[in-house]
């Protein structure tokens, strides 16, 4: 691991006083996660060493690169808009505190504070961690109109949002565990380690 914070700040990435973690993703580019005041932002290093940050990096990622990065189930859900079977995902019955991030790019998506038991068998939330974390559009597949939810950074399919959730929003963000990673809150890490 090495720090390239200065280069990222100079290039316009949101990495003020943050740290960078490098991961070799393919032969063409390296992907880094930058932690700064706005949270984690994904950036890539082009072969010439110049960073490409945020959404632009994910738009240029090829199907082959996604297949190398994601598990087959993650790829099916995130890139092909698949759905895991109800009551089979790792987070449908998760009750520990933390932040749910996109398994494809690491962007923070949901807080455990907004998670609730919807009885559907999928992890459900009444709002994203911030409005800009997700993007929505109409999904007319299967002969019905639903609102699809995607990660706003990398475009990964996350699930759907429905208007039958609890107060205060009345929304139910019904997500697939396969495309989420739970980053446990500090107190939860120690507690989970004792079990």
PAFI-789670 format. One line per 3 residues: number of its first residue (from 0); their letters; for each residue x, z, y of N, C-alpha, C, CB. Coordinates in steps of 0.1 Angstrom, whole numbers. Each point is the difference from the previous one (the first is absolute). Glycine has a CB too. Layout:
NUM> a> X:Z:Y:X:Z:Y:X:Z:Y:X:Z:Y ~ ...
***
This chain:
0> xxx> 9:0:-12:-9:0:12:9:0:12:-19:12:-12 ~ 15:-19:22:7:0:13:-10:-1:11:20:-11:-10 ~ -15:15:22:-9:0:12:2:-12:8:0:25:0
3> xxx> -11:-32:3:1:-11:9:-10:1:11:7:-14:-19 ~ -10:27:22:-10:3:10:3:-7:13:-4:22:-11 ~ 16:-22:16:3:-6:13:-3:-15:0:18:17:3
6> xxx> -15:-24:-14:-3:-14:-1:-15:-3:0:21:-3:-12 ~ -28:12:6:-15:-2:-1:-6:3:13:0:6:-24 ~ 4:4:31:-5:3:14:3:-11:9:3:25:-4
9> xxx> 9:-30:3:4:-11:9:-9:-13:-3:24:9:1 ~ -28:-10:-14:-8:-12:-3:-15:2:2:17:-5:-17 ~ -21:17:22:-13:3:3:-8:7:-10:1:-20:13
12> xxx> 5:24:-24:-7:8:-10:-2:14:5:10:-14:-19 ~ -21:20:14:-3:14:4:8:10:-8:-23:-8:7 ~ 35:10:-3:9:9:-8:7:10:8:3:-18:-16
15> xxx> -8:21:28:6:9:9:3:13:-7:-11:-10:19 ~ 24:14:-20:5:12:-6:-5:1:-15:0:11:22 ~ -2:-22:-28:-5:0:-14:12:-3:-10:-23:-7:8
18> xxx> 20:6:-20:10:-4:-10:-5:-12:-8:8:24:-1 ~ 2:-31:-5:-4:-12:-7:5:2:-14:2:-14:20 ~ -10:9:-30:4:0:-14:0:-14:-5:-10:23:-3
21> xxx> 21:-27:-3:1:-14:-5:-3:-1:-14:17:-4:17 ~ -25:-6:-21:-3:-4:-14:2:-14:-2:-16:19:-2 ~ 24:-23:-8:2:-14:-2:-12:-6:-7:25:4:-2
24> xxx> -33:-12:8:-12:-5:-6:2:-14:-6:-13:13:17 ~ 22:-21:-13:2:-13:-5:13:-6:5:-25:-4:-2 ~ 28:-8:-2:13:-6:4:0:-4:14:3:-8:-23
27> xxx> -14:5:29:-1:-5:14:1:11:11:-13:-19:-9 ~ 6:30:6:-2:10:11:1:14:-6:-14:-16:13 ~ 16:26:-5:-1:14:-3:-11:6:8:25:1:-6
30> xxx> -32:8:-1:-11:7:7:4:14:3:-17:-15:-11 ~ 13:20:23:4:13:4:-13:7:5:24:-6:6 ~ -25:19:-8:-11:7:6:6:8:12:-13:2:-22
33> xxx> 7:-3:33:5:7:12:-10:11:4:11:-21:8 ~ -6:33:-7:-8:12:4:2:2:15:1:10:-23 ~ -12:-10:31:1:2:14:-12:7:5:14:-20:3
36> xxx> -15:21:10:-12:8:6:-13:-6:-4:15:6:19 ~ -16:-18:-22:-13:-6:-4:-2:0:-15:1:-14:21 ~ 8:20:-28:-2:0:-15:10:-9:-6:-24:6:2
39> xxx> 22:-10:-15:8:-9:-7:-4:-14:3:4:17:-18 ~ 6:-25:21:-2:-14:2:10:-8:-10:-7:4:25 ~ 1:-14:-31:8:-8:-9:7:-11:8:-15:5:-19
42> xxx> 28:-7:16:8:-10:6:8:-7:-11:1:12:23 ~ 4:-24:-20:8:-7:-10:13:-4:8:-20:-7:-15 ~ 30:5:7:12:-6:6:2:-14:-5:11:23:1
45> xxx> -11:-32:8:2:-14:-4:14:-1:-6:-16:-9:18 ~ 19:-2:-24:14:-3:-5:11:2:10:-10:-15:-17 ~ 6:11:30:10:1:11:1:14:6:-4:-23:5
48> xxx> -4:33:-11:1:14:5:-10:3:10:23:0:-6 ~ -31:-9:12:-10:3:10:-12:6:-6:9:-19:14 ~ -15:29:-8:-12:6:-6:-13:-8:3:12:22:2
51> xxx> -21:-22:-11:-13:-5:2:-9:12:-3:6:-24:-6 ~ -14:28:16:-8:13:-2:-15:-3:0:18:12:11 ~ -25:-2:-17:-14:0:-1:-6:-11:-8:1:11:22
54> xxx> -13:-16:-17:-8:-9:-7:7:-14:-3:-19:11:11 ~ 28:-15:-2:7:-13:-3:8:0:-13:1:-3:25 ~ 5:14:-28:8:1:-12:-9:-3:-12:16:17:10
57> xxx> -28:-10:-10:-9:-1:-12:-6:-14:-1:-4:24:2 ~ 2:-31:9:-6:-14:0:10:-9:-7:-13:5:21 ~ 26:-3:-20:9:-9:-6:4:3:-14:9:-3:23
60> xxx> -14:14:-28:4:4:-14:-8:-9:-10:4:24:7 ~ 4:-30:-16:-6:-10:-10:-7:7:-11:18:-16:6 ~ -26:8:-13:-8:6:-11:10:5:-11:-19:-16:5
63> xxx> 30:9:-7:10:4:-9:6:14:4:6:-24:-6 ~ -3:26:19:5:12:5:-10:12:-2:14:-13:17 ~ -27:10:-15:-10:10:-2:0:4:-15:-14:-9:19
66> xxx> 15:-1:-28:0:3:-15:12:9:-4:-12:-22:-4 ~ 23:20:11:12:8:-3:-2:14:5:14:-21:1 ~ -20:23:10:-2:12:7:-10:9:-5:7:-11:20
69> xxx> -19:6:-24:-11:7:-5:-1:0:-15:-12:-5:21 ~ 5:16:-27:-3:0:-14:-11:-11:-2:6:25:-3 ~ -8:-29:-10:-10:-10:-2:-14:5:5:13:-8:-20
72> xxx> -17:20:18:-13:5:5:0:1:15:-2:14:-21 ~ 13:-10:28:0:0:14:-1:-14:5:14:20:0 ~ -7:-30:-6:-1:-14:4:-15:-5:-1:24:-4:-7
75> xxx> -30:7:-4:-14:-5:-3:-9:6:11:5:-1:-25 ~ -4:13:28:-9:6:10:4:-4:15:-4:19:-16 ~ 17:-18:19:4:-2:14:0:-15:4:14:20:-2
78> xxx> -9:-28:-7:1:-14:4:-11:-10:-5:25:5:0 ~ -32:0:-10:-11:-8:-6:-14:6:2:16:-9:-17 ~ -17:20:26:-12:7:3:-7:5:-12:-2:-15:20
81> xxx> 10:20:-30:-6:6:-12:-6:14:3:16:-14:-14 ~ -22:19:4:-6:13:0:4:8:-13:-19:-8:16 ~ 24:20:-14:2:8:-12:-13:5:-5:24:6:7
84> xxx> -25:-3:-20:-12:6:-6:-2:14:6:3:-13:-21 ~ -16:16:23:-4:14:5:6:11:-9:-21:-10:11 ~ 25:21:-5:4:12:-7:13:-2:-8:-23:7:-1
87> xxx> 31:-18:4:13:-2:-7:12:1:9:-13:-15:-15 ~ 11:14:28:11:0:10:6:14:1:-10:-19:12 ~ 22:20:-8:7:13:1:-5:9:11:20:-11:-9
90> xxx> -27:6:19:-4:8:12:-15:3:1:20:-9:11 ~ -28:4:-20:-15:2:1:-3:15:0:-4:-22:-11 ~ 12:30:4:-3:14:-1:11:9:6:-14:-5:-21
93> xxx> 22:-1:30:11:7:6:-5:9:11:16:-19:-6 ~ -11:31:7:-4:10:10:11:6:8:-19:5:-14 ~ 32:-9:12:11:5:8:0:-6:13:13:4:-21
96> xxx> -6:3:31:1:-5:14:11:-9:1:-10:21:8 ~ 8:-31:1:11:-9:3:-6:-13:7:13:9:-19 ~ -4:-19:19:-4:-13:7:1:-11:-11:9:8:22
99> xxx> -20:-16:-23:0:-11:-9:5:-12:8:-20:9:-13 ~ 31:-15:7:6:-12:6:-2:-12:-9:17:15:11 ~ -15:-27:-5:-1:-12:-7:11:-1:-10:-11:-12:19
102> xxx> 8:9:-32:10:-1:-10:8:-13:1:-15:13:-15 ~ 10:-22:23:7:-13:1:10:1:12:-20:-12:-9 ~ 17:19:20:9:0:11:3:13:6:-9:-21:5
105> xxx> 2:32:-9:3:13:4:-7:5:13:22:-4:-10 ~ -30:-5:16:-7:4:12:-10:12:-3:2:-24:9 ~ -3:34:0:-9:11:-2:-14:-6:2:17:17:8
108> xxx> -26:-13:-17:-14:-6:0:-11:11:2:8:-18:-14 ~ -7:29:6:-10:10:-1:6:14:-1:-16:-16:-10 ~ 9:26:16:4:14:-1:-9:6:-11:8:1:24
111> xxx> -2:8:-32:-8:8:-9:-11:8:7:20:1:-16 ~ -19:1:29:-10:8:7:-13:-8:1:18:11:13 ~ -18:-24:-15:-12:-8:1:-5:-5:-14:7:-7:23
114> xxx> 0:12:-33:-4:-4:-14:-12:8:-5:24:-7:-5 ~ -33:1:-2:-11:8:-5:-4:-6:-14:-8:5:24 ~ 1:3:-31:-5:-4:-14:-13:-8:2:11:21:-11
117> xxx> -10:-34:9:-12:-8:2:-8:-2:-13:13:-12:18 ~ -7:17:-29:-6:-2:-13:1:-14:-6:-16:18:7 ~ 24:-26:0:1:-14:-5:11:-3:-10:-10:-6:22
120> xxx> 20:15:-22:11:-2:-9:12:-7:7:-16:-1:-18 ~ 15:-1:31:11:-5:8:3:10:11:-6:-24:-5 ~ 19:25:10:3:8:11:-8:-5:12:23:6:-9
123> xxx> -30:3:16:-8:-3:11:3:8:13:-18:-7:-16 ~ 18:1:27:4:6:13:-11:-4:10:25:-1:-5 ~ -27:10:15:-10:-3:10:6:-7:13:-13:20:-9
126> xxx> 26:-21:9:7:-7:11:14:-2:-3:-16:8:17 ~ 23:-19:-12:14:-2:-2:8:10:9:-4:-25:-6 ~ 17:26:4:8:9:7:0:-4:15:14:4:-21
129> xxx> -14:-17:24:-2:-5:13:-7:-13:-2:20:11:10 ~ -28:-15:0:-9:-12:-1:9:-12:-3:-17:10:16 ~ 28:-11:-10:9:-12:-1:7:-1:-14:3:1:25
132> xxx> -4:9:-33:7:0:-13:-7:-10:-10:6:24:4 ~ -19:-27:-2:-6:-9:-9:-7:-11:7:-4:19:-16 ~ 2:-30:9:-7:-11:6:-12:-3:-10:21:-10:11
135> xxx> -32:6:-5:-12:-3:-8:-5:-14:3:-6:25:0 ~ -1:-30:-10:-7:-13:1:-11:-1:-10:21:-11:10 ~ -30:2:-9:-11:-2:-9:5:-7:-13:-16:-1:19
138> xxx> 12:7:-30:4:-5:-13:-14:-4:-7:21:15:-2 ~ -22:-28:0:-13:-5:-6:1:-3:-15:-5:-9:23 ~ 15:14:-29:2:-2:-15:-11:6:-7:25:-1:3
141> xxx> -28:-4:-15:-10:6:-9:-14:0:5:18:14:-8 ~ -21:-23:17:-14:-2:5:-5:10:10:-4:-11:-21 ~ 13:19:26:-4:11:10:10:1:11:-12:12:-18
144> xxx> 7:-8:30:9:2:11:5:15:0:-11:-18:13 ~ 24:20:-14:6:13:2:11:-1:10:-5:6:-24 ~ 10:6:29:11:0:9:12:4:-7:-15:6:19
147> xxx> 24:-16:-20:13:2:-7:10:8:10:-4:-21:-14 ~ 12:29:8:10:8:8:13:-4:-5:-15:19:3 ~ 24:-23:7:14:-4:-4:9:9:9:-7:-24:-6
150> xxx> 20:25:1:10:6:8:3:-9:12:10:12:-21 ~ -10:-7:33:2:-8:11:14:-5:2:-18:12:11 ~ 28:-6:-18:13:-4:1:4:-11:-10:5:23:8
153> xxx> -8:-21:-21:4:-10:-10:-11:-8:-5:18:15:-6 ~ -31:-12:9:-11:-8:-5:-5:4:-14:8:-18:15 ~ -2:28:-21:-4:4:-14:-15:4:0:23:8:-5
156> xxx> -30:-13:-5:-14:4:-2:0:14:-5:-7:-24:-6 ~ -1:32:13:-1:15:-3:-13:3:-7:15:5:20 ~ -26:-11:-16:-13:3:-5:-11:-5:10:9:20:-13
159> xxx> -19:-12:14:-12:-4:9:-4:12:7:-7:-18:-15 ~ 0:16:26:-6:11:8:-15:-2:0:21:3:14 ~ -28:8:-16:-15:0:-1:-5:10:11:0:-6:-25
162> xxx> -13:5:28:-6:8:10:-8:12:-6:-1:-20:16 ~ 5:25:-27:-7:11:-7:9:12:-1:-14:-17:-13 ~ 23:19:22:9:11:0:-5:12:7:19:-16:-2
165> xxx> -11:27:2:-4:12:7:3:0:15:4:12:-21 ~ -10:-2:28:3:2:14:15:3:1:-24:8:6 ~ 31:-11:5:-6:-4:13:-1:-15:1:9:20:10
168> xxx> -4:-28:-19:0:-15:2:-11:-7:-8:24:1:3 ~ -29:5:-14:-10:-7:-8:6:-11:-8:-17:6:17 ~ 31:-7:-18:6:-10:-7:7:5:-13:4:-12:22
171> xxx> -3:3:-32:7:3:-12:10:-11:-3:-20:13:-9 ~ 32:-10:12:11:-9:-3:3:2:-15:10:0:24 ~ -14:-9:-33:1:1:-14:13:-8:-4:-26:3:-3
174> xxx> 37:4:0:13:-6:-2:4:0:-15:6:8:23 ~ 3:-17:-26:6:-1:-13:13:9:0:-10:-24:-4 ~ 11:33:-6:12:8:-1:13:-8:-2:-15:18:-10
177> xxx> 13:-30:3:12:-8:-3:8:-4:12:-12:-8:-19 ~ 5:7:31:7:-5:12:3:12:10:-11:-23:-3 ~ 9:35:-2:3:12:8:12:8:-6:-24:0:8
180> xxx> 31:6:0:10:10:-4:-3:13:9:18:-18:-7 ~ -18:29:0:-3:13:7:14:6:4:-22:3:-12 ~ 24:-1:25:12:7:4:-5:14:3:11:-20:10
183> xxx> -7:30:-19:-5:13:1:4:8:12:0:0:-25 ~ -8:8:30:4:9:11:10:10:-5:-23:-2:11 ~ 32:7:-2:11:8:-4:-5:12:-9:12:-6:21
186> xxx> -22:13:-17:-4:11:-8:-5:-4:-14:-6:12:21 ~ 1:-24:-22:-6:-5:-13:12:-3:-9:-20:-9:12 ~ 31:4:-7:11:-3:-8:5:12:-8:7:-18:16
189> xxx> -5:29:-9:4:12:-7:-10:5:-10:13:6:21 ~ -26:-6:-17:-11:4:-8:-1:-8:-13:-12:8:20 ~ 14:-22:-18:-1:-9:-11:11:2:-10:-12:-16:14
192> xxx> 24:20:-8:12:2:-9:-1:12:-8:13:-11:17 ~ -22:21:-13:-1:12:-8:-9:-1:-12:3:12:21 ~ -11:-23:-21:-10:-1:-11:7:-5:-13:-18:-5:17
***
